[in-house]
Amino acid sequence: MILQNIMSEKAFGFKIIIIGAPAVGKTSLIKKYTTDSFQKSYISTLGTQFSKYEEDVDGEKVELFIWDIAGQDSFNVMRQKFYTGSSGAIIVFSHASEQTTSFNLVDKWLNELKEHCGNIPIVLFGNKIDLIDENDLSLNKDKATSDYNVGKYVIDNRFLGYFKNSALTGQGVIEAFQALVRKLYLRAKM
């Protein structure tokens, strides 16, 4: 009876992988979501880091296993092994001016996911929104990371959604993770 109660409390568990170029804030986004904290100094992820977090969706406990996967090219072969069993994914790029080329790598990450994970829900996070003028994104169609261009890319590539966020301030972080978790939960209930 006790085991049955434990099983019914945690009926849903999902592996979520988070990928993107080095230094775009993948680890910081996870820390903000799971512990509401922010680490100012940059420490590069070597291989992968693993976080476990529990979320409540419609009154049911959902256990999340979040895999923070290194973005350096030297981890290409190893990274592919971590994709196995993924329920959903987050691709992160940076809006910071010195890292805008990270958006150009989103195709690489998307292709890797499709090859190794098949048709799983994927969301796109545009991190470090606190470092730019958001009006510039909505008004400047010439910029690769403008709302228009990213929105078109998201629709054309069938992402679950696109979220602008900041691991530093927390803007959009919880909402972005919860959108993916809700989709995974609803898929599992079908």
Buried (B, 14 or more C-beta within 10 A) or exposed (E): EEEEEEEEEEEBBBBBBBBBBBBBBBBBBBBBBBEEEBEEEEEEBEEBBEBEBEBEBEEBBBBBBBBBBBBBEEBEEEBEEBBEEBBBBBBBBBBBEEBBEBBEBBEBBBEBBEEBBEEBBBBBBBBBBBBBEEEEBEEBEEBEBBBBBBEEBBEEBEBBBBBBBBBBEBBBBBEBBBBBBBBBBEEBEE
